[in-house]
Amino acid sequence: MHMDRIDYKQALSKALVFINYKDRTCHEVREKLSKEEYPRDTIDEVVEFLCNDGFLNDRRYAEYYVVCYENRRSKYRIKTELRSKGISDDIISEVLINSDESQAYEKALSKQLSKYGLNNIEEADYQTKSKIYASLYRQGYTVTGY
């Protein structure tokens, strides 16, 4: 058997085991196989096969990621995390277009308020408001109102 075919079968097997546990992006599979030191053309062939057969689908991955995290994370944080997983900006924009982060913002604000023993932001003095808003900003939320 030709050495390239052996590499391909081994790489495909590794990739299938890797994606068996949870959905992965094309980028994640490429990184995994690169760490295993498979040749670039073998990696390309494996990823192409997995995409064509529906094992890998970056759009599906991004859509599901948004559904899972839109009520707990800012759009900015979701965008950053998807980018780190190799999802294109076009796909990210499309899957986030109808996403509403207001529920996630309210949860984050509520968590900050309880940290300071407050029921609403109006109870906070200027310094406490600044700390709360700074924390929300660091989490990726657009903060208005001070």
N, C-alpha and C positions, 0 to 999 in steps of 0.2 A: 504494500500500500504506500502511496506517495506520502511524504512527510507532511505536506500541506493539508491533506485530507485528515491525517491523524490530529494535527493541530486544530483543524476546524471542528472535528467531532468532540475533542476534549474541551475546546472553548465553548461550544454549544452546550455541552453537558454542564459545565460550570455555570454558564449563564442561566440555564433552566433551573438549576438548584438555587441560584441567587434570587431569581424572580419568583420562585415557588412560595417563599415566605410572605412576601408582600409585593405590591405593585412597585415597579421601578421605572425610572426614566431611561431614555437611550443613553444619556450622559453618564448615569450611574453605572450602567452595564459596561459602557466603554472603559470607565475608570477601573472597575473591578477586573476586567480582562487585561487591561494595561498593567495593573499591579502583578498579575500572574505572568506577565512578560510574553504574551502572545503577539505574533506579528501584526502590524497595523492592518494589512489587507485581510487577514483572518478575522480580526475584530470587526472590520467594516462588513464583511460577509455575514457574520453571525448576527450583528445588529440589524442589518437589512432583512435577513430571514425572519427574525423575531418581530420586526415591525410589519412586514408583509403578511405574516400569519396572525397578527393581532395580539401577540404576547406583550408587545410594547406599544404604547400609544401615549405620547406626551400630552396631548389634549385631554384625553380621558383622565390621566393622572392629575393634571392641573384642575380639571373640573371637580374631581372628587376631593382634592386637597382643599379647595375653596369651600366646598360644602362642609367639610369636617372642621375647618378653622375660622370661618367668617364670623361666627358669633363669639369667638374668643381672642382673636388677634386683629390688629389693624391691617388695613389694606396694604400699607407700606411694608409691614413685616411679612405678610403673605407673599408679596411681590419679591421681596429680598430672598426669602426662603426658596421660592420657585426658581428664581434666577440661579441660586447656588446649586440647584439640582439640574441645571442645564436647560430649563424650559425657555423657549424664545420669548422675547418681549411681545411679539404679535399675539401669541397664544395667551400670555399672561393678561394682556389688555382685554382680549375678547372674553376670557372667563371671569374677569373682575368687573366688567362693565355694568352688570346688574347687581353686583354685590353691595350690601348695605352694612356698614360697620357700626351703625348706631347702637345696636345691642351690645357689641363687644366694647364700645366706648363706655356705655353705661355701666357695664360690669367692671371695667378697669377703674372708672371714676368711683364707683361704690366701694371697691377694694381700698382705694386710696383714702376715701373719707373715713372708712371704718378704722383704718390705721391710725388716724388722728382723733378718733372718737366723735366724729361728726355725722350728722344725718343728711346735710346738704351743703353745697359749696358756699352758700351765703353766710353760713355760720363761721366760716374760716376768716382769720385775719389775713392781711396782705401777704405776710411772710409764709404762712401755711398754704395759702392759695398758690403762691409762686412755686412752692415745693411740689404741690400736687400737680400743677400744670406742667412743671418741668419733668416730672416722672411720666406723665401721659405723653408728652412730646418725645421722650426717649423711647417710649414703646411704639412710636410711629404714628400717633394720632395727631390730627390737626386740632390745635387748641384755640378756641375762641372765647371771648367773654371776660378778659380781665383788663 
